[in-house]
Structures are given as C-alpha cells and as structure tokens.
Amino acid sequence: MLIVENVRFSYASGVEALKGVSLTVKDSEFVAIMGQNGAGKTTLIKHFNGLLKPTSGSVRINGVETTKTSVATLARDVGFVFQNPDHQLFSETVDDEIAFALKNFGYEAEVIEKRITWAVNLLGLTQYRKTSPFMLSGGERKRVALASVLAWDPKILVLDEPTIGQDHRQKENLRQFIMQMQTQGKTIVMVTHDVEFVAECNPRVVLMREGKIVADGAGKEILTNPVLLEQSSIVLPQIAQVFAKLTGQGFPLDIIDIYEAKDLLMEKLRRRS
C-alpha cells in the first residue's frame, strides 16, 4: 500500500510544488493522476520511490517511510518509468539495459535471460535485443525503459506519460498489459494527459491543480464531469461528448470508453430490429 499524508514539497528555487497532498493507493489498484502542466503530478510520483523527499508530511510504501530508506531499496518494490526514456537509458544494447537492474538485484544468469526474453516479447522488442537503445525511435526507447523495469517484477509500477510516442496499436497493447498486471496483483499509478487512453482504461482518477488534489473518484465519475475537467484544463473524452448529445435517446450519461459504447449501441440496434 502507498500512503501519502499531508505532503508539502518545495524546490530549491522556492517554488512550492505540493501543498498538503494526501493520497492512499491500495494494493492492486490502478490510479491515473491527471491535471495541467505544473499541477504537481510528476513531483508527487517522484516521492513514491524516494527520488524526492517531502519537505513536510510523510510517504510510506508498504509501511516504510521513504525518508528512512534508500532509493535502491525502494526500487525493489517500486518500478518507475520516466516520461523521457533518455533519463534512464544508458547501456549499449537493449539486452544490457534490461539486464542491468537484474544483475544488481543478484538474479542468476539463467533467470536474467528468461526475464529479458519475457520482457522483449511482451513489448515487441525482440528484433532490437542487440541494438543500442539510442538507435531506436522515441516510442521504442519508451518501451525499452518499461521493459527494463518490468523485468524485475516490482509490486508497484509508476508510469509517467507512458503513451507519449506510442501509436494506436502500442497504446492498445499497453492498455491490455496494464489490465493484465492489475489482475496479477500489481499496483499501477500513471501520470498522463491522454484523456482518451484513461477513458479506455477506466481507472480511479485523481485530478491535481496547483499542487493540490482537487478531485478523486471513479473514472466514469470524474471524466463525465465537464466542470471539474475544465478547471483542470482537460477536455471530455470523445465518447463522453457523443453520449452527452444522446441523453434524450435513453442512453446513460457515464459512458467514457469505446468498448462499452459499442455494446450499448449494438444492444440498441438489436432492440430496434
């Protein structure tokens, strides 16, 4: 479990990025943190693995305060994938990149090879195993960074803008992967501006503005509230916009993803035929 209690954080410049944030993320939960640039989203999640320490308040991961342990120790339980993959990639090949943490954690060579194979297959990187990550596209580097974290199987996965640079197929693969990880008991925390991706995943949504949490609830509840979204500079998902126009046709108001929309429309057509 991840518990944030009344956390404040100020940068050396004097800018107060977090202003009394409290948040609890339970085991196996999927949470999307959203809000405009400068809302404090990335600053908040960097507290989850100890990259940043609170100016005041506390952050506890599975009962352990982040101020009382090292980033390396927290990394066993918290895998963090940066928005810019170049901030965490440094090895000469994709294989070496994925193997690096596994070697540091003391995995045997046979296990490392199996974990690398599993990760590259999962993320469509098999053909790049002997290629330098820096020769790949931005989206491919993003997947390498994700593979290097997934390989050591952390309990909590923190993703900062994971859909940037990914095409529709890769986004769908990522969605299915997140759903699979959640069913396996993983906790997923994702920072994103991609409202359509969040709508298709339908996680718990936390909205931030000016260093504070201003809304926290089910995806359907938050992403169909135009007032809340406008205050956080987020547009309604396209499906929600469509169904808002169909309220007089007997459709519910809380439709945000294409899969549920398709089922409802097909059912409506069957009833009319």
matplotlib code that plots the C-alpha trace (Angstrom):
import matplotlib.pyplot as plt

x = [0.0, 1.1, 0.2, 0.9, 0.0, -0.2, 2.9, 4.4, 7.4, 9.4, 12.2, 15.4, 14.1, 11.4, 8.6, 6.1, 5.1, 3.0, 0.7, -0.6, -1.3, -2.8, -3.5, -3.8, -3.4, -4.3, -2.7, -3.7, -5.3, -5.0, -4.8, -4.4, -3.2, -4.2, -4.0, -2.5, 1.3, 2.7, -0.1, 2.5, 1.8, 5.4, 6.7, 4.2, 5.1, 8.8, 8.1, 6.9, 10.4, 12.3, 13.7, 12.2, 11.8, 8.9, 9.6, 7.0, 4.5, 5.2, 5.2, 5.0, 5.5, 4.2, 4.6, 8.2, 8.8, 10.7, 12.8, 14.2, 15.3, 17.3, 16.1, 17.8, 15.9, 12.6, 13.2, 12.7, 9.0, 8.5, 9.4, 9.5, 9.3, 10.2, 8.4, 11.6, 13.3, 16.6, 16.7, 17.1, 18.7, 22.5, 23.5, 25.0, 22.2, 18.6, 19.6, 22.2, 19.7, 17.1, 19.8, 21.4, 19.0, 18.5, 22.3, 22.3, 19.5, 21.5, 19.5, 21.3, 22.3, 19.6, 16.9, 18.1, 18.0, 14.4, 13.3, 14.8, 13.1, 9.8, 10.1, 11.1, 8.4, 5.8, 6.7, 7.6, 11.3, 12.7, 14.3, 16.2, 17.9, 21.4, 20.7, 21.7, 18.5, 19.7, 19.3, 15.6, 12.6, 11.3, 8.4, 10.7, 13.0, 10.0, 9.2, 12.8, 12.6, 9.4, 10.9, 13.9, 11.6, 9.1, 11.9, 12.5, 8.7, 8.1, 4.9, 4.1, 4.5, 4.7, 4.4, 5.0, 3.2, 3.5, 1.5, 3.8, 5.3, 3.1, 0.8, -2.7, -1.6, 1.0, -1.4, -3.9, -1.1, -0.2, -3.8, -4.1, -0.8, -1.9, -5.1, -3.1, -0.7, -3.6, -5.2, -1.9, -2.0, 0.2, -0.4, -0.4, 0.0, 0.0, 0.5, -0.9, -2.6, -4.0, -7.7, -8.8, -6.4, -7.6, -11.2, -10.5, -8.7, -11.3, -9.2, -9.6, -8.8, -7.1, -7.2, -4.5, -4.3, -1.7, -0.1, -3.3, -5.7, -9.0, -10.9, -10.6, -13.0, -14.0, -13.1, -16.7, -17.5, -14.6, -14.3, -18.0, -17.9, -17.3, -16.9, -14.2, -12.3, -12.4, -11.0, -8.0, -7.7, -8.9, -11.4, -14.2, -13.3, -14.8, -17.1, -18.5, -19.1, -21.1, -23.2, -23.9, -25.7, -27.7, -29.2, -32.7, -32.3, -32.3, -28.5, -26.8, -24.5, -21.5, -20.1, -16.4, -14.9, -15.4, -15.9, -18.9, -20.3, -20.1, -22.0, -24.7, -25.2, -25.3, -27.9, -30.0, -29.8, -30.9, -33.9, -35.0, -34.6]
y = [0.0, 3.5, 6.2, 9.9, 12.1, 15.9, 16.2, 19.5, 19.9, 23.0, 23.1, 24.9, 27.8, 28.3, 27.1, 25.0, 22.2, 20.2, 21.9, 19.4, 16.4, 13.2, 10.1, 6.4, 3.8, 0.3, -2.9, -4.0, -0.6, 1.3, 5.1, 7.8, 11.2, 14.0, 17.8, 20.6, 21.2, 22.4, 20.8, 18.8, 15.4, 14.3, 15.9, 13.7, 10.4, 11.1, 10.8, 7.2, 5.8, 8.3, 10.4, 13.3, 13.6, 15.6, 19.0, 18.0, 15.2, 11.6, 9.0, 5.3, 2.3, -0.9, 0.7, 2.0, 5.8, 6.8, 9.2, 6.3, 4.1, 4.4, 4.7, 1.4, -0.4, 1.2, 0.2, -3.5, -2.7, 0.5, 0.5, 4.0, 4.7, 8.3, 10.4, 10.9, 7.4, 9.0, 9.9, 6.2, 4.5, 4.2, 0.7, -0.3, -2.8, -3.4, -6.7, -5.0, -2.3, -4.8, -7.0, -4.1, -4.0, -7.8, -8.2, -5.6, -7.4, -10.6, -12.7, -15.7, -15.6, -18.2, -16.2, -12.9, -14.5, -15.7, -12.3, -10.4, -12.8, -12.4, -8.6, -8.1, -10.4, -8.6, -5.2, -6.1, -5.5, -8.9, -7.7, -5.0, -7.1, -6.4, -2.8, 0.3, 1.9, 5.2, 4.0, 3.4, 5.7, 7.6, 5.2, 2.2, 3.7, 4.2, 0.5, -0.4, 1.7, 0.0, -3.5, -2.7, -2.0, -4.8, -7.4, -7.3, -7.6, -4.7, -4.7, -1.1, 0.3, 4.1, 5.3, 9.0, 9.8, 6.2, 6.8, 9.6, 8.4, 5.3, 4.6, 3.3, -0.4, 0.2, 2.1, -0.8, -3.3, -1.1, -1.0, -4.7, -5.1, -2.8, -4.7, -8.0, -6.6, -5.4, -8.9, -10.3, -8.1, -5.2, -1.6, 0.8, 4.6, 6.5, 10.2, 11.2, 13.9, 11.3, 11.5, 9.1, 6.4, 6.9, 6.6, 3.3, 2.0, 3.5, 3.5, 5.6, 9.2, 11.8, 15.4, 17.8, 21.6, 24.0, 21.4, 20.1, 17.2, 18.7, 15.5, 11.8, 9.2, 6.5, 7.2, 7.4, 9.9, 12.3, 12.0, 12.9, 16.0, 18.9, 21.5, 19.5, 18.8, 22.3, 23.6, 21.2, 22.1, 18.6, 18.0, 15.5, 12.2, 12.0, 9.1, 11.1, 14.1, 11.9, 10.3, 13.7, 14.5, 11.3, 11.6, 12.1, 8.6, 6.8, 6.3, 6.8, 9.8, 8.0, 6.4, 7.1, 4.2, 2.9, -0.7, 0.0, 2.4, -0.3, -2.7, -0.2, 0.8, -2.8, -3.6, -0.6, -1.7, -5.3, -4.0, -2.0, -4.8]
z = [0.0, -0.8, 1.7, 1.3, 4.3, 4.1, 1.9, 1.1, -1.2, -2.2, -4.8, -4.1, -6.2, -3.6, -5.7, -3.6, -5.9, -3.4, -0.9, 1.6, -0.6, 1.0, -1.1, -0.4, -3.2, -2.2, -3.3, -6.9, -7.6, -10.9, -10.4, -13.1, -11.9, -14.3, -14.5, -16.4, -16.6, -13.4, -11.3, -9.3, -10.8, -11.6, -8.4, -6.5, -8.1, -7.7, -3.9, -4.4, -4.9, -2.9, -5.8, -3.9, -0.1, 1.3, 2.9, 5.4, 5.8, 5.0, 2.2, 3.2, 0.9, 2.4, 5.8, 5.2, 5.2, 2.1, 4.2, 6.2, 3.3, 0.1, -3.5, -4.3, -1.6, -2.6, -6.2, -5.4, -4.8, -6.9, -10.6, -12.1, -15.8, -16.6, -19.1, -21.1, -21.5, -22.2, -18.5, -17.5, -20.5, -20.7, -21.8, -25.1, -26.1, -25.2, -23.6, -21.4, -20.4, -19.2, -17.5, -15.5, -12.6, -12.5, -12.1, -9.3, -7.6, -7.7, -10.1, -11.6, -15.3, -16.3, -14.7, -16.2, -19.7, -19.1, -17.8, -20.7, -23.2, -21.5, -21.4, -25.0, -26.2, -24.2, -25.6, -29.2, -28.9, -29.8, -33.0, -31.1, -28.4, -29.7, -30.8, -28.9, -27.3, -28.7, -32.2, -31.7, -32.1, -29.1, -28.7, -28.9, -26.3, -24.1, -24.4, -23.6, -20.4, -19.5, -20.2, -18.0, -15.1, -15.7, -15.8, -12.0, -11.3, -8.9, -6.8, -7.7, -11.2, -11.7, -15.3, -16.2, -19.5, -20.9, -24.1, -25.5, -28.8, -29.0, -31.9, -31.5, -31.6, -29.0, -26.8, -27.0, -26.1, -23.2, -22.0, -22.2, -20.4, -17.6, -17.2, -17.1, -14.5, -12.3, -12.4, -11.2, -8.1, -9.3, -8.2, -11.2, -10.8, -14.1, -14.8, -18.1, -20.2, -22.6, -21.6, -24.3, -23.0, -19.5, -20.6, -22.3, -19.2, -16.7, -13.6, -10.5, -11.4, -9.3, -10.5, -9.4, -9.7, -8.4, -6.1, -4.6, -5.2, -6.3, -7.2, -6.6, -7.8, -10.3, -13.9, -15.0, -12.3, -13.0, -16.7, -17.3, -15.1, -17.5, -14.8, -12.9, -16.2, -17.4, -14.1, -14.7, -18.4, -19.5, -22.3, -22.0, -23.7, -27.2, -26.3, -23.4, -25.7, -28.1, -25.4, -23.8, -27.0, -26.9, -23.5, -25.0, -26.7, -23.4, -23.1, -19.7, -19.1, -17.7, -20.9, -21.4, -23.3, -26.8, -25.7, -23.5, -26.1, -28.8, -26.6, -25.8, -29.5, -30.6, -28.0, -29.1, -32.7, -31.8, -29.9, -33.0, -35.4]

ax = plt.figure().add_subplot(projection="3d")
ax.plot(x, y, z, "-o")
ax.set_aspect("equal")
plt.show()
